[in-house]
Amino acid sequence: MGILNVTDTDDAVSGMNALREVLTEDLVDVEGRLLELEHSGTPVTESKKEEMLVYQTARTALLSGLASIDEVLGWIHLVAEKDADGNEIDSVLALPSLAVMRAS
C-alpha cells in the first residue's frame, strides 16, 4: 500500500465525512422510528414485529457502515502523507486512530 498524497487524502476525508453525516442522519431517523413503535401502546402484531425487524436490520446495517467509515478514516490517518518533520497534514490530524498490528 502506498502513501496517500495530500490531494488524495483531502478528497478521501471529505467523501468519507459526507457519507458519515448522511448515515448518521439515517441512523437517528431509524432509531426514532423504532422508539415510536416500541412505545406506541398498540398491541404487538405480526405486522408490527415485521416492521420492527426491518428497522432493526436497517439500524444494524447503518452501524456497520459507520464502523467501516471509521476504519477507512483510520487507515487514511495511517498512510497519509507527512511533512518533512514527520507531522501529519491538518486534514488528517482529527481523524480517529486505528490500532494496527504490524509484523515484526
C-alpha positions, 0 to 999 in steps of 0.5 A, spaced: 500 500 500 502 506 498 502 513 501 496 517 500 498 524 497 495 530 500 490 531 494 488 524 495 487 524 502 483 531 502 478 528 497 478 521 501 476 525 508 471 529 505 467 523 501 468 519 507 465 525 512 459 526 507 457 519 507 458 519 515 453 525 516 448 522 511 448 515 515 448 518 521 442 522 519 439 515 517 441 512 523 437 517 528 431 517 523 431 509 524 432 509 531 426 514 532 422 510 528 423 504 532 422 508 539 415 510 536 413 503 535 416 500 541 412 505 545 406 506 541 401 502 546 398 498 540 398 491 541 404 487 538 402 484 531 405 480 526 405 486 522 408 490 527 414 485 529 415 485 521 416 492 521 420 492 527 425 487 524 426 491 518 428 497 522 432 493 526 436 490 520 436 497 517 439 500 524 444 494 524 446 495 517 447 503 518 452 501 524 456 497 520 457 502 515 459 507 520 464 502 523 467 501 516 467 509 515 471 509 521 476 504 519 477 507 512 478 514 516 483 510 520 487 507 515 487 514 511 490 517 518 495 511 517 498 512 510 497 519 509 502 523 507 507 527 512 511 533 512 518 533 512 518 533 520 514 527 520 507 531 522 501 529 519 497 534 514 491 538 518 486 534 514 488 528 517 490 530 524 482 529 527 481 523 524 480 517 529 486 512 530 486 505 528 490 500 532 494 496 527 498 490 528 504 490 524 509 484 523 515 484 526 
